[in-house]
Amino acid sequence: MKIILVRHAQTINNKEGIAQSHSDSGLTKEGQIQLQKTKMFLKEYKIDAIFCSDLDRSFESAKIISEPHKLKPIIDDRLKEINWG
């Protein structure tokens, strides 16, 4: 079994240097480009499942990456990052 870890794409808060923790921020245009590149890179891999946290930035990233595999991302809130308060 292989596990591929992918971080969510760039968000507005990432670009502005704001720590997000469990808050959410929309993806930037650069983030959308990152996702397209990641999707193209991973489309040749045999992927059986895609998991993500329940945060919008994570789900949106997983949804785009999963398109070539015709998979629906599986949401698991235990995959959230550490809550920085």
C-alpha positions as CSV (number, residue, x, y, z in Angstrom):
1,M,0.0,0.0,0.0
2,K,1.2,3.5,-0.8
3,I,-0.1,6.7,0.8
4,I,0.3,10.0,-1.0
5,L,-0.1,13.1,1.2
6,V,-1.1,16.4,-0.5
7,R,-1.5,19.7,1.3
8,H,-4.4,21.9,0.3
9,A,-3.7,24.5,-2.3
10,Q,-2.8,28.2,-1.5
11,T,-5.6,30.2,0.2
12,I,-6.0,33.9,0.6
13,N,-4.9,33.7,4.2
14,N,-1.8,31.7,3.2
15,K,-0.9,34.4,0.7
16,E,-1.4,37.1,3.3
17,G,0.6,35.2,6.0
18,I,-2.3,34.6,8.2
19,A,-2.5,31.4,10.3
20,Q,-5.8,29.7,9.6
21,S,-6.1,26.8,12.0
22,H,-9.7,25.7,11.8
23,S,-11.0,28.9,10.1
24,D,-11.4,28.8,6.4
25,S,-10.3,31.0,3.5
26,G,-11.0,30.7,-0.2
27,L,-8.4,29.4,-2.7
28,T,-6.4,31.9,-4.7
29,K,-5.8,31.8,-8.4
30,E,-2.4,30.5,-7.7
31,G,-4.0,27.8,-5.6
32,Q,-6.3,26.8,-8.5
33,I,-3.2,26.5,-10.7
34,Q,-1.5,24.4,-8.1
35,L,-4.5,22.1,-8.0
36,Q,-4.5,21.7,-11.8
37,K,-0.8,20.8,-11.8
38,T,-1.3,18.3,-8.9
39,K,-4.3,16.8,-10.6
40,M,-2.3,16.3,-13.8
41,F,0.6,14.8,-11.9
42,L,-1.5,12.3,-10.0
43,K,-3.8,11.3,-12.7
44,E,-1.5,8.5,-13.8
45,Y,-1.5,6.9,-10.4
46,K,-3.9,4.2,-9.4
47,I,-5.8,5.9,-6.5
48,D,-8.5,3.9,-4.7
49,A,-9.6,6.5,-2.2
50,I,-9.1,10.2,-1.4
51,F,-9.5,11.5,2.2
52,C,-9.7,15.1,3.4
53,S,-10.7,17.2,6.4
54,D,-14.1,18.9,6.5
55,L,-12.6,22.3,5.9
56,D,-13.6,23.9,2.5
57,R,-10.0,24.4,1.4
58,S,-9.2,20.8,2.0
59,F,-12.4,19.5,0.4
60,E,-12.1,21.7,-2.7
61,S,-8.5,20.6,-3.2
62,A,-9.4,16.9,-2.8
63,K,-12.4,17.3,-5.1
64,I,-10.3,18.7,-8.0
65,I,-7.5,16.2,-7.6
66,S,-10.0,13.3,-7.5
67,E,-11.7,14.2,-10.9
68,P,-9.6,12.0,-13.2
69,H,-10.2,9.0,-10.8
70,K,-14.0,9.6,-10.6
71,L,-13.8,9.4,-6.8
72,K,-15.7,11.4,-4.2
73,P,-13.4,12.6,-1.4
74,I,-14.1,11.0,1.9
75,I,-14.4,13.7,4.6
76,D,-12.9,12.9,8.0
77,D,-12.7,15.8,10.5
78,R,-9.8,14.0,12.3
79,L,-7.6,15.2,9.4
80,K,-7.8,18.9,10.5
81,E,-4.6,20.6,11.4
82,I,-3.7,21.4,15.0
83,N,-6.0,24.1,16.4
84,W,-3.8,27.1,17.1
85,G,-6.6,28.8,19.0
